[in-house]
Amino acid sequence: MKNWYKILSVIFILYTLVWGLLNPVPRLDILNETIRNVYYHVPIWFAMLFMMTVSLIQSILALTKNNLDNDTKAFNAALVGFFFSLPGLTTGSIWAKYTWGTWWTFQDPKLNGVAISILIYLAYFILRYSVDDEMKRARISAVYNVFAFVMMNVFIMVLPRLTDSLHPGNGGNPAFSQYDMDNNMRMVFYPAVLGWIFFSFWLYNIKNRISFIKNKLND
Amino acid sequence: MIKRILTLVFLLSALFSSAQETVSSPEMADTFRSDGKIYIVITVIGMIFVALVIFLILLERKVSKLEKQINSK
């Protein structure tokens, strides 16, 4: 059964769409009902991080095995991850408008870090289109991708934790503590994370198959 | 004796009246879920997602067909 993760992703996401709106959540000032955005906004970012990790692994494989297929996969994973960062940004912006009072703030290190990371990955796509030779492109972009992944983690995982951030789980605290979430919320949040990760893998799978069809037609 | 009973009654009444005072808590959409037909909205959201998934499945089947055509050549 090779489609198990696709079925699970649909079940999990449907469950979070329904129960995420109905289940009881902590009553908090300012956040009010928007605390439910945790089920939708955060898992999208987790899917993005997952895809970038897949991209990193494929890039390392491309370097060690000298295989063009791995290079194609790394590119597709980065594309899907980039695609997930866009709804992540817009949903975060809307949420920020109604809780922090602004669409975007440069005071928050996580927002700045995400903006820089997206630029780093845009540079990855541009780099790929600027090299014509396939083998050369595979090696250069794989090396750059390893660098991009490390930089992204520094910018969105490490630096926000060193200073104060408006995001929960930053400014020295571990994320998802008992202050941010209760057990009722975990019941929806974890399936949501898994659901969107599986969903991103599904998109990645389709993208790969289209790429390989294209490659065969070009041969 | 009557005085003592009266004081007890007044004390108890004071206790109950304070218990009935609602504690002010953050505003939540409480009535929204009880009578606001929220289930219909949830059904609509679910239907949209299901429609997207069906589209994705059909797209994937087309990709599979192309794969078969290419591999048989």
Interface residues (C-beta under 8 A of the other chain):
Chain A: V10 I13 L14 L17 V18 L21 L22 V25 R27 L28 D29 L31 N32 E33 W202 I206 R209 I210 F212 I213 K216 L217
Chain B: S25 P26 E27 M28 A29 R33 I38 V41 I42 I45 G46 F49 V50 V53 L56 L59 E60 V63 S64 L66 E67 I70
